Amino acid sequence: MNRLVDGPVAPDPSPADPAVDPLTMRRAMGRFATGVAVVTTVVDGVPHGMTVNSLTSVSLDPPLLLVCLTTGARSTDAVTRSGRFAISILSARQEQLALRFARRGEDHFSGLEVTYGRHRVPVIPDAFAHLECEVERHLVAGDHVVVIGRVLTVCERDGEPLGFMGGRFSDIVDRGHEPVSWFF
Ligand SMILES: Cc1cc2nc3c(=O)[nH]c(=O)nc-3n(C[C@H](O)[C@H](O)[C@H](O)COP(=O)(O)O)c2cc1C
């Protein structure tokens, strides 16, 4: 073997992993516990919304977050068309709303009273928090569209969040740990 520098020889790379199939990917990522949110928007006066757990904070200054929305979903097209959306982070007892906004092809707002935030985007009443955003940019990545939003307003409530792990809703229990000093 030719080597440019002396030193330990790196082990041979292992043979390529077999392709990671969607179920394996979903199961592995299911170990990363998250909250549950509903992304909402409005186009031509019609409200749209879908349940997500791909919500991540991106930047504090400016305040940016991202969500990954499946390509071709009605709500994905609606968010990119409207240029505005809201994130409603669901409370512990809002599982039924999470399921309602995950049913494909249904009118997710049917029979629900629509509440609008300060920037005229629909939001879920009694959610743990709302963040109204404008679309900063979006890009297609695989079978999803990554939507980066600039946060315009935030509204928080007391209570407990709804959790999601391993394909199930779960409780997130506050055991009163010390705050992590990294935040301060
Ligand atoms: C807990 C939970 C989390 C979800 N997270 C996402 C997500 O992050 N991105 C996504 O595209 N779909 C996610 N879904 C699936 C969508 O909610 C579902 O496909 C929805 O019906 C699509 O809306 P549409 O009717 O506008 O197509 C999730 C569903 C559940 C129950």
The ligand as an SDF file (V2000), in Angstrom:
LIG
                    3D

 31 33  0  0  0  0  0  0  0  0999 V2000
  -47.0710   12.5550   15.2980 C   0  0  0  0  0  0  0  0  0  0  0  0
  -47.0280   12.8190   13.8010 C   0  0  0  0  0  0  0  0  0  0  0  0
  -45.9630   13.5250   13.2730 C   0  0  0  0  0  0  0  0  0  0  0  0
  -45.9040   13.8000   11.8890 C   0  0  0  0  0  0  0  0  0  0  0  0
  -44.8630   14.5330   11.4090 N   0  0  0  0  0  0  0  0  0  0  0  0
  -44.8060   14.8480   10.1020 C   0  0  0  0  0  0  0  0  0  0  0  0
  -43.7660   15.7000    9.6160 C   0  0  0  0  0  0  0  0  0  0  0  0
  -42.9000   16.1720   10.3500 O   0  0  0  0  0  0  0  0  0  0  0  0
  -43.7630   15.9870    8.2840 N   0  0  0  0  0  0  0  0  0  0  0  0
  -44.7070   15.4900    7.4430 C   0  0  0  0  0  0  0  0  0  0  0  0
  -44.6460   15.7770    6.2470 O   0  0  0  0  0  0  0  0  0  0  0  0
  -45.7280   14.6920    7.8790 N   0  0  0  0  0  0  0  0  0  0  0  0
  -45.8030   14.3790    9.1850 C   0  0  0  0  0  0  0  0  0  0  0  0
  -46.8390   13.6150    9.6480 N   0  0  0  0  0  0  0  0  0  0  0  0
  -47.8510   13.1120    8.7030 C   0  0  0  0  0  0  0  0  0  0  0  0
  -48.8410   14.2240    8.2780 C   0  0  0  0  0  0  0  0  0  0  0  0
  -49.4720   14.8030    9.4080 O   0  0  0  0  0  0  0  0  0  0  0  0
  -49.9500   13.6500    7.3330 C   0  0  0  0  0  0  0  0  0  0  0  0
  -49.3380   13.0750    6.2190 O   0  0  0  0  0  0  0  0  0  0  0  0
  -50.9650   14.7080    6.9020 C   0  0  0  0  0  0  0  0  0  0  0  0
  -52.1810   14.0980    6.6470 O   0  0  0  0  0  0  0  0  0  0  0  0
  -50.6160   15.4120    5.6300 C   0  0  0  0  0  0  0  0  0  0  0  0
  -51.5610   16.4580    5.4210 O   0  0  0  0  0  0  0  0  0  0  0  0
  -52.3450   16.7290    4.0370 P   0  0  0  0  0  0  0  0  0  0  0  0
  -53.7440   16.2550    4.2700 O   0  0  0  0  0  0  0  0  0  0  0  0
  -52.2190   18.2020    3.8500 O   0  0  0  0  0  0  0  0  0  0  0  0
  -51.6880   15.9020    2.9600 O   0  0  0  0  0  0  0  0  0  0  0  0
  -46.9250   13.3200   11.0240 C   0  0  0  0  0  0  0  0  0  0  0  0
  -48.0010   12.6150   11.5750 C   0  0  0  0  0  0  0  0  0  0  0  0
  -48.0470   12.3620   12.9450 C   0  0  0  0  0  0  0  0  0  0  0  0
  -49.2290   11.6210   13.5240 C   0  0  0  0  0  0  0  0  0  0  0  0
  1  2  1  0
  2  3  1  0
  2 30  2  0
  3  4  2  0
  4  5  1  0
  4 28  1  0
  5  6  2  0
  6  7  1  0
  6 13  1  0
  7  8  2  0
  7  9  1  0
  9 10  1  0
 10 11  2  0
 10 12  1  0
 12 13  2  0
 13 14  1  0
 14 15  1  0
 14 28  1  0
 15 16  1  0
 16 17  1  0
 16 18  1  0
 18 19  1  0
 18 20  1  0
 20 21  1  0
 20 22  1  0
 22 23  1  0
 23 24  1  0
 24 25  2  0
 24 26  1  0
 24 27  1  0
 28 29  2  0
 29 30  1  0
 30 31  1  0
M  END
$$$$
